Amino acid sequence: MSRSATVVDPVRATDVHVPAQYLEDPGTPVPDEGVSRVENAREMSPADARELSRHFFRRLQDLEEGTHEYQYTRNTLIEMNLSLVQFAARRFRARVLGGGLDMDDIIQVGTIGLIKAIDRYDLEREVEFSTLALPYITGEIKRYFRDTTWAVHVPRRLQELRTELAKAQEALTDVLGRAPTVKEVAEHLELSEDEVIDGLVAANGYTSGSLDAAGADADAPSTPNGTTRPLAERLGEVDPAMELFEEFHTLAPLLQQLDERDRRILQMRFGQDKTQAEIGAELGISQMQVSRLLSRTLSRLRAGMLTG
């Protein structure tokens, strides 16, 4: 759905021909040719669109779905009321710009909500169309944010909990005059502390930053030319287990070459942390024999890794 056109000379409800008897009595049936074509429906002012929409909705009720006249009337209603989508989308402008999103995408999503509202609107309830349409439009936009804008996918219940936590933290901060603790938030929402912690952790997945981006921390170390080092160079630390990966990868085939008793001794000594005396008692040999077997096996493995 493309964006609405720039308004130069707004289309007025009086510019569109509607039979006089129909304007005086909206309940009067209107023939197929009763409502003429509306030119530039997107340029109609909100007030005129609201007035004329009532007549188009009543006309839509009398038409058979699937006919050309039905499609024209429905499409005209959509175009006349796009200002509602633009009004609702403006509420999310800061969120859109902050998340690097395109407002055109939000307009498209909101238009889906507008179409749903048009299809569900019932004139007989005597409710203003905007009263029904705005919740549909904002609901679609919020659903879009919930389902597509998280940097890391988290379960929907945690996405919804993020919003509840934000509201609770804001309310408690006003009351307490300070940031609330996890326990206070949990009591306020009648949740367990673990659930609150899960929600707070999940909230970190809403946005992300590039590891190549320069850090904004004032205490961050700088390069000799004065520029701040990338985030990847300032966060995290070397995992000692990574250094062992290559050694384990080399050791694995050497262990397969050992006989069953030597592998069992290694398992008991280094896997089960048994003493040489305990190993000897279990295998029925002396502690001295266990010591010699271990030394021989370890020397063999060490030589195999050095040559490998």
Disulfide bonds with the S-S distance in Angstrom:
none
